[in-house]
């Protein structure tokens, strides 16, 4: 106990073992929904649910353990929902890239992330993107995720007359989705830890009560299906995959760095503007993404839900160690997770509300400066409207550069951003 206290600096950070354990449990409950959402999304793209489920658990445990035991931060890591949506719905389903090659692109992106985490180029890369575009990218991904949730929950349906329309209240999936949404939002308003997960369980119970879901024959089992995804990645045509690799890297860098800084400030770990062990923290996420690609899941990211554990008093990496241990146990709950995932209404509210949180970033964009507002707008709307995160990122960068040049404010364009905009313009023209 004393050695544990010294290693994780309990006294220095004003915490104790009991508090750290409770904080780890709190973080786990807040984000455990991902072990159902990630395999469900990638299964719709043609991957094996069991394989992705095990891979997601492995990537989560690896990243969160490194974050806790090495970087000593109360921050958890798992498959990022924005990147997950990009891999499943844009790369595989929309652009037709085989899932093996999509994993290959994720592995390359993660490898680059590892290199950048060891150099100063990472900061230059992040700083080259204007703040308005960073926030617009986050909001656009949020809108994209929400659209997927609305569609999966049958709230929004396709229509030949109006392109999209409202689903029918006669549809059990729509009704269950609305019920799940209402309960989850109410729990969030009441600040209940694990609101999304509790909402998912509530929806499953209601579906079972009404006869729309049969409980699985078994709840626990040894992991299975892992061979379907493990080491199945393939490196495809790099010319075709280059935009995907860049987008994966871009989203991962912003998502990870932004969340890490936010949770770090909340926990009081940033002193005089400095983030101790930042490289170790970034390496945790990059390593988890790399491992995840080889195991068979989408890239990882630091989770904003880590803030719930910090709110519960978590201040050291032992919080993350506890969270990782609980996720490791989830590998035996695969039959239950697969059964729950068969109900689209269970996961739809999680996607919709996550999208809501991400859209809030637009509040700080300077909408009075048209050279900032127009690129931000096109970045956001083109992601859901073209069903492509890449299109939104590319259009935003191109418009930003062009409008700054037209306004005679070329000095505001970072040279690296100019290069990226040109590359995107060439790629879109081909």
N, C-alpha and C positions, 0 to 999 in steps of 0.2 A: 504493500500500500504506500509506504513512504517513498519507495523508488519510483512508483507510478506517479506520485504527486510531484516529485522533483522533475521527472522527465517531461511531463506535460505542463509543468509550471502552474499548478493549481493555486498555490498561495500568491504567486506574483500576479495572477490574473483575477484574483478574488473569487475563487470558486472551490468546489469540493466534489468528491466522487459521486455522491448521491445526486447532486444537481446536474452533473455531466451525464449521468445515466438517464435521468428524466428528460434532459434536453435531446439526447440521442434518440430516445423513443418518440419524442414529439416530432422531430424532423422526419423520422421514418414514416410515421402515420400521415404526415403532410404530403409525402411524395411517393408512397408505395403504389399509387395508381399507375405509375409509369410501367410497371411490369405487366400490366394488362393492355395499356394503350399502345405501347411500342410494338409488341408482337402482333396486335390486331391490325395496326396500320401496315406493317410489312407483310403480313399474311395476305392482305388485300392486293398487294403488289406481287404475289406469287411465291413468297417465301414460306417456309414451314414454321407454323406457330411454335411448336416445341423447341425447335432449334434456336429461334430468335429469343424465346423466353429465357432459355438457359444462358444464351450469349449476353442478353441484357443484364441478367443478374451478375454474371461474371464481370462485365465492364463496370457496373455500378460498384461492386465490392472492391475491385482493383483500384479504381480512381478514388473512391471515398477513403479507403485504407491509407493510400499514399498521402492524400490530403491531410488525414488525421495524424498518422504516425510519423510522417516525415516533415510536412510543412507546419503541423500543429495548429490547424485552423478548424473551427467548427462548421465546416462547409462540406456539403455532400455533392456527389457527382453522379449523373446518370444520363441517359439518352435525352438530348435536348429536343423539345417538342418542335421548335422551328426547323431544326435540321432534319428531324425525323420526317416532317411533312414534306420537306424539299426532296429528300431521298425517295420516299415512297410514292408521292403523288406527282412530283414534277419529273424527276429523272427517270423513274421506272415506268410509271403509268402514262404520263403525258408525252415524254420524249422517247419512250420505247427503249431505253437503255437496259440491257439485261441486268438483273439484280446482282449478279456476280461482278459485273463491271462497275456498277454503282458502289459496291463495297471496295473495289480496287481504287476508285477515285477517292473514297473516304480514307483509305490507308495512305495514299500519297499525300492527301491534304494533312492528315495527322502527322505524317513524317516531317512535312514542312513546318508544321506547328511546333514540333519538338525542337527543330533547328532554330526557329525564330525565338523560342522561349529561352534559348541559351545565348542570344545575341541582343544587341541594341536595336536591330532592324525591326523588331516587333513593335517598339514604341513609335518608330518612324512610320511604320505601316499604318498603325492605328491613327496617328496624328494626321496622316495625309487625307483622311476622310473627314469632311466638315461635320460639325456636330448635328446640323439639320438633317443630313443624309443618314447619319447613324441612327437618329431617333425615328426617321421615316422608315428605315429598313426594319427596325424592330416593330413599328406599328403595322407595316405592310405584311410582315410575317404573321402578326397577330390576326389581321383580317383574313389572311389565307387559312390559318388554322381554324378560325371561327367558321369560315365558309364550309370547310370540310366537316366540322361538327354539326352545323345546320343541315348539311346534306345527309350525313350519316343518320341523323336523328329524324329525317324526313320532314323537318320544318320547312326547308327550302327544297323544291323539286324542279326538275327541268320542264320546260313548256315550249312547244313550237310557236305559240302565239306571242308570248312575252319573254321568251328565253328562260326566265325563272318565275316561279310562283309559290304560293303558300301550299303546304301539304294539307291533307284532309284530316279533320278531327275524327274520322272513322278509322284512321290508321292507328293501331295499337302502339306502334313504334313511336309515332309523334306524341301521343298522349303520355307514354312512359317517359319520353325525353323531357317534356314540359314539367312533369312531376319531379323528375330528378333535378332539373334546373331550379325549380322553385325551392326544393328542400336544401339543395347545396348553397344557393344564394342566401337563404335564411340563416343557415349555419354560419356562413361567412360574416353576415351582418352581426351575428352574436359572438363572433371571434372564437368559434369552436375549432380547436386543433384537429387537423385531419378532415376538414369539411368535405373535400372532393372525394376522398376514399369512403367516408361515411355515406355520402350521397350515392355513390356507386352501389354500395351494399344495399341501401334503401331501395333503389330502383330494381335491383335483382330480386329482393324479397317481394316487392309488389308484383313483379312479373310472375314470380312463382305462385303467389297467392291467387292471381287472376288466371293462372293456367297457361301463360305464355312462355314459361321457362321450366324445364325439368332439371332438378338438381342432379349433379354428377353422381355416378355410381361410386366413385371414390374421390376423396379430397386430397389425400397424400399419395405420392408415388416416388420412385426413384426417377431422376431426370432422364428424359428420353427425347429423341429427335435431334440431338446435338450434332450428330454426324451429317445431317442434312445441310448444315450451314458452316460447320467448322472447316476452315481452310478452303472454302469454296470460292473465294474472291478471285477475280481475274483482271489483269491490266489490259484494257482495250486500247483503241486508237486515241492517243494522247491529244491529237488535234481536235477530236470530237469532244473529249472529256475535259479539255482545258478550262472552259467556262465553268463547268461543274466543280472542278477542283478549286478554282479561285473563289467561287461563291461559298463553298463549304468552309474554306479557310477564313473568309471574310466574316461569315456569320459566327463561326466558332470563336474567333478572336474577340469580336465585339461582345458576344453573349457572355463569354467566360470572364473577360476583364471587367465588364460593367457590373455583373452580379457579384464578383469577388470583392470589388471595391465597395459596393453597397453594403454587403453583409459585414465586411471588415470594419467599416465605419460604425455600423450598428453595434458590433461587439466591442468597439473601442480599441481595436487592434492597430489602427493606423496612427502613428505618432509623427507629428511634424510633417505631415504629408507623405511619409514613407511607409511602405508596406513591407515589413520584414518577411524574408523567405518567399518573396514573390516568385522567383524562378522555380522554386520547389512546388509552389501551388499551381503554377501554369503547367509544369511538367506532369503533375498528377492528372490533369484533364487531358493533356495531349497523349499521355501514355494510355489512359483509359480508352480514348478514341481509337488508338492504334490497335490495342488488344481487341476492342469491340469489332473492328473491321475484319480481323482474322477469325474471330469467333462467329460472327454473323449477325451484327446489329448495326444501327446507325451511330454516327459520332455522338460523343457525350458533351455535356456542358455542366458548369456549376449551376446549382439549383437555387432559385430565389426562395424556395420553401425552407432553405436552411435558416432563413430569418426567424422562422417559428421556433426553432431550437434555441437560437440566440435569445429570443424573447423569453424563453423558459429558463434562461440563465446560463446556457452553454457558452463557454469562453475559450475552450482549448480543443485540441484535436481528439481528445478522448470522446467528445460528443460524436465525432465522425466515426470513430472506431466502433462505438455502440451501434450507430446507424448501419454501418457495413455488416456487422455481425447479424443484425436482424434481416437484412436483405439476403445474406447467405442462406438463412433458413427458408427463405421464400422459394428456393429452388425445388423444394419438396412439395410445394402447393400447386404444381403445374396443372393437374386435372381440374382443380377448382377455378384457376385463372382462365383456362381454355373454355370452360363452360360459361363463365361470366362474360367472356369476350364474344361469345356467340350472339349476345344481345347488343345490337348497335346503340340502343338507348342508354346503355350503361356508360359507355365511353364518350358519347356525344357531349354531355354537359361539361366534362373535363376540358375538352377541346374548345368549346365555346367560351368558357370563363377564362381559360388561359389566354385566349385571344383578346378578351376584354382587358386584361391586365396589361398586355403588351401595347395595346393601342393608346394607353394613357400617356405614352412618351411624347405624343405630338403636342402636348400642352405647352412645351417650352420652345417650340419652333417659332421663329420670328416671321409671322405671316404677313407683316407689313413690308418686308423686304422681298420683292418678287423674285430676285435672283436666288433666294433661299426657299421661298414658298412653292414656286412652280416645280422645281426638281423634286422637292419633298412630296408634293402631291402625286406626281406621276410615279414616283417610287412606290408609294403606298397602294394606289389603286390598280396599277398594272399587275401586281402580284396576284390578287384574287381574280381580276377580270381576265387575265391571260393564263391563269392557273400555272404561273411560273415565277418563282422568286428571282431567278436569273434575269428575266426580262425587266423586272422592277428595278433591281440593282443597276443593271446596265443603262436603262433609260435615265435613271436619276443622275448618274455620273455624267452621261453625255450632255443632258440639259444643263446641269450645273456648270460645266466647263463652257459651253456655248454662251449661256446667259451672262456669266462673269466677263467673258471676252466682249460681248456686245455692250455691256455696261462700262467698259473701260476699267475693270477691276481685276485684271489678269494676275496681279500680284497676290490675290487671295487664293489662287489655284496652286496647290502643292504639285511639284513636278511629277511625283509618283501618281497622283490622281489623274493628271493629264495623260500619262502613259496608259493607265487603266481604261480611261474613257475612250481613247483611240482604239485600244484592243477590243473593247466591247463593240464599238462602231463597226470595226472590220468584221467581227464575228457575226453581228446581226445582219450585215450586208451580204454575207455569203449564203 
